[in-house]
Amino acid sequence: MVQPDLTIGEIWTKGESIFQGYWKNNNVQSVLCLPIINRGELNGVLYLENNLITNAFTQERIELLSVLSGQIAVSLNNAMLYENLEQKVAERTYDLEEEKKKTEELLLNISGQKKELEKLNITKDRIFGIIGHDLRKPVIAFRGIAKKINYLLKKEDYHTLKDLGEGIERDALGLNALTDNLLNWALTQKNAMPYNFEEIELINIVNEIFLTLNRLADDKGLELRHEIDPDTKIFADRNTLLTIVRNLVDNGIKFTPNGGEILITAKPTGFGVDMEVRDNGIGIPPDKLNNIFLLQKDKTTDGTSGEKGTGLGLHLVHEMVELNKGEIKVLSELGKGTTFIVSFKSVE
């Protein structure tokens, strides 16, 4: 219901305005209130006042101001439409940005999964190659060994028999190490590797590995030695630590020529203990250094005495160092040797 036009006098008389006090205090003589209506909806009120004369707003003026209020109503409506449009555009832009982010994250995730899958396929192929060739070869070498021994005994060729025995021992040690690496790798891939972090005296681990690999080192005239304080302790899993040290020492034996040495040292750092396995062997070519821990086809190099490598040992070392919440890096110079630095947490 639209209120009929009222003069200020009529409003005062009827007492219908809440502004009576304001008008009286400010000596308001004339007031004009025009509704701002657009499409049947009230958008606001055009309010004008005059404190000089009464009846200041004539019919002509009212008609002119009515036209103005209509234009104001259209302008206000357009402004509100524009504001609503801006809000909708902002909301839609935000939705599109969020969808874009999700799409980019999805693509990144797919790309990462693709790379991981490619890496796993390469690893799988390499493992099958190790099983099919490197693991099978020493097993075949044991075939007919009893006949060879009997033949040499009958001929009393004890020198050749001694060489044969030493060769069998080397092959057995190599086969045992390779089998251990394959089993350990399989466990790590299935996240089934049992581990128990405990306080470990590093010197005991090193001495145990030296005892195991000393025969291989002697065959090449290599010296295995360490400079480790007996009080040096680290926080790690014992079984994986044995695998780490065994593979690093075995790698040093393989690529160090006769008369060389493999030295293990340990020094405290601000965060734990750095164990260094250093050899004075042939070194690693710079182009192979960046991918030294990856399991790739055609990555391996024969040792200084023709020893065959699989690349699995260093790959496993890297995974097991990470399992022990440590870090590993390698420094090498051709013709001078290689140093593997493994950072472990110390016992708190």
N, C-alpha and C positions, 0 to 999 in steps of 0.2 A: 504494500500500500504506500503510495507516494504522498508525502506531507504537502498540503496546499501552501501556496505562497503566503508568507506572513511578513508584516512590517515590523520594524523593531519595537514600535509602540505596542503593537498587539502582543508581541512576545513578552514584553515587560508586564503587560496587564494580565496575561494568562499565567505568567510565572512558569513558562515552559522551557526556559533555557538555563543551562548550568553556567552560562557565561555572563549572567546579569551583573554579578559583582565586578567582573573584569570590565564590561562595557561602562558601568557607572563610574568606576575609578578612573578610567581613561577617557571619559567624556565622549564615548563613541556615539555619533549622531546617525550614521547610516551603515548598514551591514548587508552584504549580498552573499548568499551561499548557493552555489550552483552544483548539482550532482554531476560527477564525471562518469558517464554511463557508456559502455560499449557492448553491443550485442546483448542488451538486456541485463548486463551485470554492472553493479556499482564498483568502480575502480578507485573512487576517491571523491573529494569535495573541493571545489574552487571557492575560497573564502576571501572576501574583500571587505574593508571597513573604511569609513570616513569620519573623522572627528571634528569636521568644520561645519557641515550643513546637513540638514535632514533631507531625505528624498534625493540623495545624490545619484542614485542609480535609476535613471529613467528607463522607460520601456525600450527605447532604441539601444541604450547601453547594455541593457540586460540581454537583448537579442544578439548584439555583437559578442558579448561575453559568453553567451550560450554556444555560439558557433566556435569560439575559442576553446570552450570546455570540451566540445566534441572532438576538436583536433587534439586536445591534450589527452582525451580518452584513447584516441587511436594511437597516439605516440606512446602512451603508457603501455597499451596492449602490445604494440610492436616491440617495445623494450623488454616486456616480460617474455614475449615469444622468443626474442633473440637470446635472452638470458637462459630460457629453458633449452633452446637449441644448443647454446654453448655448453650447458651442463651435460646434455645428452652426448654431444660430440666429445667432451672430456671423458665421460664415462665409457663411451665406445672406444676412444683412443686408449684409455687405460686397459680395457678388456683386450684390445688387440695387442698392446704391449705385453700383457701377461701371457697371452696365447703365443706371442713371438718368443718370449723367454722360455716357455715350456717346450716349444718346438725346437729351439736351439739346444736346450738341455737334453731333449730326447735324441737329437741328431748327434750331439756330443757323446751321449751314452752309447748310442749305436756304433759310432766310430770307435769308441774305446773298446767295446765288446768285439768289434771286427778285428782290431789290432790284437786283442788278447787271444781271439780264436786263431788268428794266423800264427801267433807265437806258439800256442799250444800245438798246432798242427806241425810246425817245424820241430818242436821238441819231441812230439810223438814219433815223427819220422826218424829223428836222430836216435831215439831210444831203440826203435826197432832195428836200426842199423847196428847199434852196439850189441844188441842181443844176437842178431843174425851173424855178425862177423867177429867183433872183439871178444865176446863172451864164448863163442863157439870155438874160436881158434885155439886157445890154450887147452880146452877140453879135448879137442882132437889130438893135440900133441901128447896127451897121456895115453892114447890108444897104443897098444902093443908095447908098453913100457916094460912089462915083465919079460917079454921075449928079448928085448934089447939088453936087459940086465943079465939074463941067463947067458946070452951070447958072449957078452964081455967077460963074464966070470969064467966061462969055459976057455976063453982066449987069454985069461989072466991079464986083461988090458985094464989095469986098475986106474991108470991116469984118465983114460976116456970115461971110465965108470964114475970117477970123482967129478969130472966135468958134467957128466949127465945128471948126477945127483944134485949138483949146484944149480943146473938149469931147471930141474924139476922143482927145486925149492923156490927159485925166482918166479917160475910160472904159477906155482901154488899161491905164493904171496900176492902176485898180481891178480890172480883169479879171485882170491878171497877179498881183496880190496875192491875190485870191480863189482863183485856180488853184493858186498856191503853197501856200496854206493847206489846200486840199482834198487836195492830193498829200501834204503833210506829215502831215495828220491820218490819211490812209489808211495811211501807213507806221507811225505810232505805234500804230494799232489792230492791226497785224499784227506788232508788235514787230520791225519790219524797218528802223527808222530808223537809218541809219548815223551814228555819232557817234564823235568822237575828242577826248578831253580834252587840252587843251594850254594853255600860257601865252599869254594874250591881252591886248594893250593895249586897254583899253576905249574910249579916245578914238578909235581907228581905226574901231571898229565904229560908234560914234555918228556920226562924220563921214560914213561910207559911207551910212548910213541917211538922214541929213540931205540928202545930195546927191541921193538917189533921190526923197525926198518934198518937196523944197524947192519944186517947182512947185505942188504941191497947197496948200502953206502960203501961197505968194505969192498964189494965186488968192483966198484969204480974208483976205489982209492979216495973216497970222500970222507971228510971229518964232520961228524954231527956234534955240535956243542951248543951250550947255552950260557947266557949270563943273566940269570934270574935270581933275585933275592928270595931265599926260602920263605920269607914272610909275605911274599906277594900273594894276595888272594883276590879272586874275582867272584862275581855273582853270575852263575850260568848253569846250564844243564850239562851234566857230566858226559853223557853219551854223545850229544851233538858236538860238544867241545872236542872230544877225542877224534871225531870225524873231521872237524875243521883242521886241527893240527896235523893229523895224519895226511890229509890231502895236500896241505901246503908244503909239508916236508917232502912228501913223495914227488910233488911237482918240482921242488928244488933239486932232488936227486936226479930226476929225469933230464933236466936241462942244464946240469953243471958237469963240465968235463972232468976227466980224471985229475986228481990232485986238488980239487976245489973243496969248498966247505959250505955247510948250511949252518947259519948261526941264528938262534932265537934269543931275543932280548925282551924285557918287559920294563916299562917305566910308568910311574904314576902320572896322571894328568889331573886337571881341575875337576873332571867329571868321573874318572875311573882309571883304567889301566890300558895302555897301548901295548899290544904284543906285536913285535916285528919278526917276521920270518925272512931272513936275508940270505941270498946266495950270490956267488960270484961267477954265475954261469953265462950263457950266451945272450941273455936278455930277451925282451919281447919287442918286435917291430912296432913302431908307432901306430901303423894302420890297424893293428890288432888289439891295441891296448884298450880302446874304448869299449870293445865288445868282448873283453876277455872272460866275463862271467856269463855270457850268453851261450846257450847250447845250440850251435849252428853246424850245418854240414860243411865239410872242408875247412873247418876252423883250426883243426888240430895240426900240430907239428911234431915230427919225430924227435925223440930225445938224442942226446949226444952220443949214445951207444946204440942208436937205432930203435930205442924203446917206442912203442906205439901208444899214443894217447887217445882218449875218447872225448875229452872236453867236459865230461860229466862231473869230474872231481871239483873243478873250480866253480862250476854252476851250482853244485850242491853246497860248497863252502859259502857262497853268497847267500843262499836261502837260509842256511842254518845260522849264519851270523845275524840275519834279520830276525830269525826265530828267538835268538838270545838278546834281542833288543840292542844289538850292537851295530857297528858300521865297519866297512872294509874299503880300503883303497890300495892301489898298486902304483909303485914307482919303478921304472925300468929304463935301462940304457943299454943299447946293443953292445955286446962285447964286454960289458962290465958287471952285469947281473941284475937281479930283480929283488924288490923288497915289497912284501905284503904287510900292510899295517892294519891290524884288527883292534878296534876300540871296544872294550868291555866296560860294564859298570863295575865299580869296586864295591866291596862289602861295606855297608854303612855302619 
